[in-house]
């Protein structure tokens, strides 16, 4: 089980992402105040369809929902999928701590 919090301070939303591997798919559930994110709040992501930056299941669903191109949620979903699929080390991400974008 992987839990990620996305603080979208520009749009003033906080999203809670929960991912869990079930067979060959990662089931993603999102608690989100944003109507566009709510459209993809339950995804069953094939674990082998998360590698390409543009052509992947998550980005296709984000595009269908007309999500903003700067939304951090699709990136967080991809991280959850890679962690659950063991393509990214859970201990490494916990050790690394939060990711951030800082405007200067």
Secondary structure, 3 states (H helix, E strand, C coil): CEEEEEEECCCCEEEEEEEEEECCEEEEEEECCCHHHHCCCEEEEECCCCCCCCCCHHHHHHHHCCCCCCCCHHHHHHHHHHHHCCCCCHHHHHHHCCCCCCCC
